[in-house]
Amino acid sequence: MAARTQGQRAGERRFGSGGKGKVHLKVRLKKDDQVKVIAGRDKGKTGRVLSVDRVRGTILIEGVSMIKRHTRPNPSKQIKGGIAEKESPVAISNVMVLTSGGVPSRVGYKMEGSGTTARRVRIAKKSGEPLDRKG
């Protein structure tokens, strides 16, 4: 394990030359996970992860943190004007993954198999059930 460079937080990986590249956070959430918001304006809401931004440390959750975008009509670009609602990003630290029973839990890892067939499987820390779907 390499030592952290100056200005680097725990869980970060720097890519690029001289440590000045983009910083990627270690993210244990994946697209299509069911998550629950545990802090912020939308505390208590649940939804499906639409996208994960590892550089900014944010995720988009379906139907959570909705904002209104006012657009002006532009006939040359076939844009219809009006007020459009869309999701805004939520900090990864403000959400917890939900198990199949709907219980919020932290994410851990467990090695499954041995030798060349070993693979790292995500598990719920609270119940120990696997979060990754096979298929």
PyMOL commands that set and color helices and strands:
alter all, ss='L'
color gray80, all
select helices_A, chain A and resi 17-19+75-77+92-94+115-117
alter helices_A, ss='H'
color red, helices_A
select strands_A, chain A and resi 12-14+23-25+34-37+46-53+58-61+66-71+82-87+90-91+95-98+104-105+107-112+119-124
alter strands_A, ss='S'
color yellow, strands_A
deselect
rebuild
show_as cartoon
